[in-house]
Amino acid sequence: VPVEAIDASGKFLGGIILPGHGIMLRALESGTAGLHVPTGDVKDFPTNTSDALTSGGTFAIAGAVQRMVENTTRHCGEAPECIMTGGAGWKMGPSMSVRF
């Protein structure tokens, strides 16, 4: 998942690349005995393993995006316009604290 910052003049400031939701879940599955890729839901307070894994991956991505927004705001002196693209945008949108 690439998250990039561009200033108001169009200059590329830089960006981060983090693993997507599926890669995170498969890493946990392969590295932890008894865990399987979940079919859980995103919950504010998960009470089962499947929901906890799904929520954890979703919140990790949302948190990284939030950090980049904070960095960009601090660097540029104003909050950036945020644009989300890609196939998983519909899935991530409801869990984002950043307006898109």
Backbone as CSV, one residue per row, in Angstrom:
resi,resn,N_x,N_y,N_z,CA_x,CA_y,CA_z,C_x,C_y,C_z
1,VAL,0.861,-1.168,0.000,0.000,0.000,0.000,0.905,1.227,0.000
2,PRO,0.960,1.939,-1.102,1.744,3.170,-1.120,0.912,4.346,-0.602
3,VAL,1.544,5.194,0.181,0.925,6.421,0.675,1.912,7.527,0.343
4,GLU,1.496,8.436,-0.535,2.408,9.452,-1.039,1.941,10.847,-0.657
5,ALA,2.898,11.763,-0.514,2.597,13.150,-0.182,3.061,14.052,-1.317
6,ILE,2.178,14.959,-1.702,2.463,15.932,-2.757,2.046,17.294,-2.218
7,ASP,2.902,18.301,-2.367,2.546,19.616,-1.837,1.608,20.357,-2.797
8,ALA,1.172,21.549,-2.396,0.193,22.313,-3.172,0.697,22.687,-4.565
9,SER,2.019,22.759,-4.746,2.560,23.097,-6.062,2.728,21.874,-6.955
10,GLY,2.422,20.680,-6.403,2.547,19.451,-7.172,3.861,18.722,-6.958
11,LYS,4.716,19.240,-6.085,6.015,18.605,-5.814,5.813,17.343,-4.960
12,PHE,6.418,16.262,-5.407,6.389,15.001,-4.666,7.289,15.136,-3.446
13,LEU,6.720,14.983,-2.259,7.488,15.109,-1.023,8.109,13.787,-0.590
14,GLY,7.503,12.694,-0.966,7.960,11.370,-0.557,6.763,10.527,-0.164
15,GLY,7.042,9.340,0.303,5.941,8.465,0.675,6.425,7.223,1.397
16,ILE,5.473,6.418,1.781,5.763,5.154,2.458,5.108,4.011,1.689
17,ILE,5.621,2.828,1.911,5.018,1.618,1.360,4.842,0.657,2.515
18,LEU,3.631,0.177,2.698,3.384,-0.785,3.763,2.662,-1.993,3.190
19,PRO,2.720,-3.102,3.907,2.060,-4.305,3.392,0.553,-4.126,3.378
20,GLY,-0.057,-4.729,2.387,-1.512,-4.704,2.316,-2.127,-5.622,3.359
21,HIS,-3.422,-5.534,3.462,-4.168,-6.303,4.450,-3.921,-7.799,4.294
22,GLY,-3.997,-8.282,3.078,-3.809,-9.717,2.830,-2.424,-10.205,3.222
23,ILE,-1.393,-9.441,2.908,-0.020,-9.828,3.263,0.139,-9.864,4.773
24,MET,-0.407,-8.863,5.462,-0.318,-8.865,6.933,-0.978,-10.107,7.518
25,LEU,-2.162,-10.430,7.026,-2.891,-11.582,7.566,-2.176,-12.888,7.260
26,ARG,-1.652,-13.024,6.048,-0.928,-14.254,5.704,0.352,-14.393,6.520
27,ALA,1.017,-13.283,6.811,2.222,-13.331,7.647,1.868,-13.828,9.047
28,LEU,0.793,-13.340,9.596,0.363,-13.808,10.908,-0.024,-15.282,10.871
29,GLU,-0.700,-15.676,9.807,-1.126,-17.064,9.683,0.079,-18.003,9.594
30,SER,1.079,-17.625,8.799,2.232,-18.504,8.614,3.178,-18.490,9.804
31,GLY,3.152,-17.420,10.594,4.091,-17.318,11.698,3.513,-17.606,13.061
32,THR,2.226,-17.925,13.124,1.575,-18.149,14.413,0.773,-19.433,14.361
33,ALA,1.078,-20.344,15.242,0.387,-21.636,15.268,-1.106,-21.437,15.549
34,GLY,-1.922,-22.110,14.773,-3.357,-22.124,15.026,-4.144,-20.957,14.460
35,LEU,-3.472,-19.963,13.876,-4.216,-18.854,13.285,-4.445,-19.130,11.803
36,HIS,-5.618,-18.773,11.339,-5.954,-18.927,9.925,-6.451,-17.589,9.414
37,VAL,-6.204,-17.326,8.118,-6.656,-16.065,7.532,-8.140,-15.918,7.845
38,PRO,-8.496,-14.824,8.493,-9.858,-14.697,9.001,-10.859,-14.208,7.963
39,THR,-12.086,-14.391,8.295,-13.184,-13.811,7.529,-13.960,-12.883,8.455
40,GLY,-13.245,-12.252,9.372,-13.871,-11.425,10.387,-14.280,-10.056,9.875
41,ASP,-14.862,-9.311,10.784,-15.319,-7.958,10.501,-14.473,-6.960,11.283
42,VAL,-14.450,-5.724,10.797,-13.763,-4.653,11.513,-14.686,-4.182,12.636
43,LYS,-14.189,-4.238,13.839,-14.939,-3.835,15.032,-14.077,-2.890,15.855
44,ASP,-14.705,-1.930,16.509,-13.959,-1.041,17.398,-13.310,-1.813,18.543
45,PHE,-14.006,-2.804,19.048,-13.506,-3.622,20.152,-13.775,-5.089,19.835
46,PRO,-12.907,-5.712,19.030,-13.127,-7.106,18.641,-13.110,-8.038,19.855
47,THR,-13.988,-9.024,19.834,-14.062,-9.988,20.939,-13.763,-11.406,20.487
48,ASN,-13.360,-11.584,19.229,-12.933,-12.906,18.771,-11.719,-12.742,17.859
49,THR,-10.999,-13.819,17.669,-9.730,-13.778,16.940,-9.909,-13.295,15.508
50,SER,-10.934,-13.774,14.826,-11.144,-13.409,13.431,-11.373,-11.903,13.286
51,ASP,-12.246,-11.357,14.121,-12.488,-9.913,14.070,-11.247,-9.129,14.508
52,ALA,-10.506,-9.663,15.486,-9.296,-8.976,15.969,-8.229,-8.895,14.882
53,LEU,-8.052,-9.948,14.112,-7.075,-9.941,13.027,-7.498,-8.984,11.914
54,THR,-8.753,-9.045,11.527,-9.252,-8.161,10.476,-9.164,-6.708,10.914
55,SER,-9.572,-6.421,12.136,-9.517,-5.056,12.660,-8.079,-4.570,12.778
56,GLY,-7.192,-5.428,13.241,-5.789,-5.046,13.406,-5.140,-4.633,12.094
57,GLY,-5.358,-5.406,11.046,-4.799,-5.062,9.738,-5.376,-3.771,9.188
58,THR,-6.669,-3.617,9.336,-7.339,-2.410,8.852,-6.851,-1.182,9.608
59,PHE,-6.757,-1.293,10.940,-6.319,-0.153,11.749,-4.846,0.171,11.517
60,ALA,-4.030,-0.830,11.180,-2.617,-0.569,10.883,-2.488,0.322,9.645
61,ILE,-3.232,0.007,8.611,-3.198,0.810,7.391,-3.766,2.200,7.663
62,ALA,-4.907,2.261,8.351,-5.529,3.551,8.654,-4.594,4.424,9.494
63,GLY,-3.889,3.822,10.435,-2.958,4.575,11.280,-1.779,5.118,10.500
64,ALA,-1.269,4.333,9.551,-0.154,4.801,8.722,-0.585,5.972,7.848
65,VAL,-1.790,5.901,7.311,-2.300,7.012,6.499,-2.459,8.254,7.371
66,GLN,-3.017,8.080,8.559,-3.189,9.214,9.470,-1.843,9.868,9.793
67,ARG,-0.814,9.067,10.019,0.518,9.605,10.319,1.048,10.414,9.139
68,MET,0.862,9.923,7.908,1.326,10.674,6.740,0.565,11.990,6.591
69,VAL,-0.724,11.990,6.904,-1.498,13.231,6.857,-0.937,14.213,7.884
70,GLU,-0.647,13.737,9.087,-0.069,14.609,10.122,1.292,15.146,9.691
71,ASN,2.133,14.290,9.116,3.450,14.734,8.643,3.317,15.788,7.549
72,THR,2.407,15.543,6.621,2.206,16.478,5.510,1.662,17.811,6.016
73,THR,0.722,17.752,6.948,0.156,18.972,7.528,1.243,19.787,8.230
74,ARG,2.072,19.109,8.994,3.158,19.799,9.705,4.149,20.418,8.708
75,HIS,4.488,19.691,7.656,5.461,20.168,6.669,4.921,21.334,5.840
76,CYS,3.663,21.218,5.420,3.101,22.205,4.495,2.340,23.328,5.198
77,GLY,2.022,23.140,6.472,1.300,24.172,7.196,-0.201,24.158,6.985
78,GLU,-0.706,23.166,6.274,-2.152,23.026,6.090,-2.474,21.560,5.813
79,ALA,-3.695,21.184,6.139,-4.117,19.799,5.932,-4.194,19.497,4.441
80,PRO,-3.705,18.352,4.026,-3.743,18.009,2.605,-5.122,17.518,2.173
81,GLU,-5.358,17.618,0.887,-6.505,16.945,0.294,-6.099,15.481,0.172
82,CYS,-6.950,14.583,0.563,-6.613,13.154,0.533,-7.435,12.445,-0.534
83,ILE,-6.745,11.654,-1.327,-7.377,10.901,-2.408,-7.006,9.439,-2.224
84,MET,-8.008,8.575,-2.197,-7.768,7.142,-2.052,-8.137,6.446,-3.356
85,THR,-7.218,5.627,-3.855,-7.479,4.866,-5.074,-7.199,3.395,-4.794
86,GLY,-7.588,2.552,-5.704,-7.276,1.136,-5.585,-8.483,0.299,-5.212
87,GLY,-8.279,-0.992,-5.359,-9.371,-1.940,-5.187,-9.904,-2.088,-3.781
88,ALA,-9.094,-1.824,-2.761,-9.551,-2.023,-1.388,-10.060,-0.736,-0.750
89,GLY,-10.149,0.332,-1.522,-10.604,1.597,-0.971,-11.977,1.504,-0.334
90,TRP,-12.882,0.782,-0.957,-14.239,0.642,-0.416,-14.226,-0.047,0.942
91,LYS,-13.248,-0.948,1.126,-13.158,-1.689,2.377,-12.511,-0.837,3.474
92,MET,-11.546,-0.010,3.096,-10.821,0.806,4.066,-11.584,2.080,4.451
93,GLY,-12.332,2.641,3.531,-13.010,3.915,3.729,-13.726,4.080,5.067
94,PRO,-14.561,3.145,5.448,-15.305,3.305,6.698,-14.416,3.352,7.957
95,SER,-13.209,2.847,7.882,-12.327,2.800,9.053,-11.320,3.938,9.087
96,MET,-11.365,4.806,8.114,-10.386,5.892,8.027,-10.858,7.085,8.848
97,SER,-9.920,7.702,9.578,-10.246,8.929,10.301,-10.000,10.149,9.417
98,VAL,-9.368,9.943,8.271,-9.071,11.008,7.315,-10.223,11.071,6.315
99,ARG,-10.649,12.272,5.996,-11.715,12.432,5.030,-11.169,12.325,3.604
100,PHE,-11.825,11.526,2.761,-11.426,11.320,1.365,-12.499,11.790,0.431
